[in-house]
Amino acid sequence: MSRIWAPWRASYLQSADTKRDHGCFLCAGLESDQDRENHVVLRRAHSFVVLNRYPYNNGHLLVAPRSHVGSLGELEGAELTEPVETIQSMIGTLDRLLGPQGYNVGLNQGRSAGAGLPGHLHWHVVPRWDGDTNFMPILGNAKVIVESLNEFYDRLREELDRSSGI
């Protein structure tokens, strides 16, 4: 069996159990001032953007309301609209930075719907390229990500700074 080296995933997996004991990783990242370490890419008045630590594709983002709520019905006003505006803006930024041919954008509300963090609603923004599916997830039970999270974080922050963020 072939092995794929992805060292950033090991540290995430090793710390996943202890992070669960400390509550919401989104809230913890938002409360911290260590944005690069927590992969918090953007902060807005009612929403924020985090790199997915377990990405499906390069550029996989999480967009969340600042409020720790688990369902759309608990959001109203700017808490509901600003995350969607943030998604729209981040897609524009990813278009400039990565040039994907499409996106999967969605949320999983509730554990039985697949939410890994059911207490804090968040949308996944996953860039997609023609032909980005291959045999690795099926035969190798692995997804190949070509850029480290820290490298992509730096490039994305640079692009947001250059384009004045949102």
N, C-alpha and C positions, 0 to 999 in steps of 0.2 A: 504494500500500500504506500502511495506517495504521501508526503507531508507538505503542508503549506505553512510557511512561517508568517504569523500575524501577531506579533508580541503585544500590541495594544489591547487585543481582545482578552489575553490571559489576565492582565491586571484588572480588567473590568469584571471578568467572571469570578476571580478570586475575591473581589470586594463586594460582589452583588448581594450576598447574604447579609453582610454587616450593614450595608447601606439600607436594606429593607428594614432592619431593626431601628434605624435612626429616622424613619419617616420618609417623606417625599423627596426624591432626588431633585425634582424640579424646584421645589421651594428651597431646598438646601443650596442649590446653585444660585438662585435668585437672592438669597440672604447673604451669600458670601461676596467678597470683593475680589475673589480670585477667578475672574471670568475665563481666562485661557485654560486654567486647570479644570474648571467645571464645564468648559466648552460653551459658555454663554456668549453667543455671537452678537446679540442685539437686545437692548432693553428699551421698551417704550412705556408710555403711561399706563396702558392696560394690557400689554402683552409682551412676550419676549421670545427669543429664538435660541435654541440649543442644538448643537450637533448631536445626532443620534450616536451613542457610544457603541451601538451594535448595528451598524448600517447595512441596509439591503444593497445600496449602490453608493458610489461616491456622491457626496453632496446631500445625503439624506439628513433632513432637518426635522426638528420638532418645533412647532409653534404653539404656544400655550397662553391662556389668559393668566394674568398675575394672580387672580383669585384661585384658591385651592377649592375647586368644585368638580364634581364628577359627572355632571350632565349639562347639556345645552340649555335645558329648562331653568337652570339656576343662573344663567347669564342674561343680562339685559343691557340695553344702551351700548355705550362704548366698549364694555367688557365683551359684548357679543360681536360687535362690528369691527373693532380694531384688530382682533386676531385674523379675520378674513382679509382685511386690508394689508396686514403684515404678510400673509401668505402671498397675496398678489404681488407685493413689492419684492419679496424674496425670490419669487419665480423670475421676475425681471432681472434680478441680480445674478441668479444662477444661469439664466440665458446668456448673459454677457460673459460670465466666468467659465462656464462649462459647455455651453452650446448643445444641450440635450435636444432630442427630437420630440420629447413629450414628458409628462409627469403623471405619477400616481399621487393624488392628494386625498387624504381621508382621515377619519378618526374612528376609534373603536370605543364605543361608550358602554362600559360595563365589562366585568371579567369574562362573562360567557360570550361576549362579542370579540374577545381577543385582547382586551386592554390589559397590558402588563402593569399599568399604574392606574387602576380604576378610580382612585380618589382625586386625580388631577387631570382634567380634560386636556387633551393635546392633539393637534393634527400632525400627521406625517406628510412631509413633502419629499417625494422620491423622484429624482431625475431619472429619465429613461432614454436609452439610445436604441436605435434600430439594431437588432441582433445582440442586445446585451444579455440575452439568456443563452446559456450554454450547458454543457454536460456536467460541470463541476458540482452544482447543487444536487443534481440527481445521482450521479455516480460517486462523487467524492464527498457528498454531504458537507460541502464547503462553498462559500461565496468568496470570490477574489475581489478585493478592494485594492486599488492600485496606489492609493495615497494615504499616508497616515493621517489620523485625526488632527494632530497638531499642525502638520503642514497645510492641510486644507483649512483649518481654522485661521491660520495666518494669512493665507491667500484671500479668504472670504472677508476677513476684517479689513484687509488692504483695499479690496474692491468696494466695500461699504463706505470706508473713509473717503475714497476717491470720488464716489458718486454721492457723497453727503448722506449716506445711510438711507433712511426713509423719511 
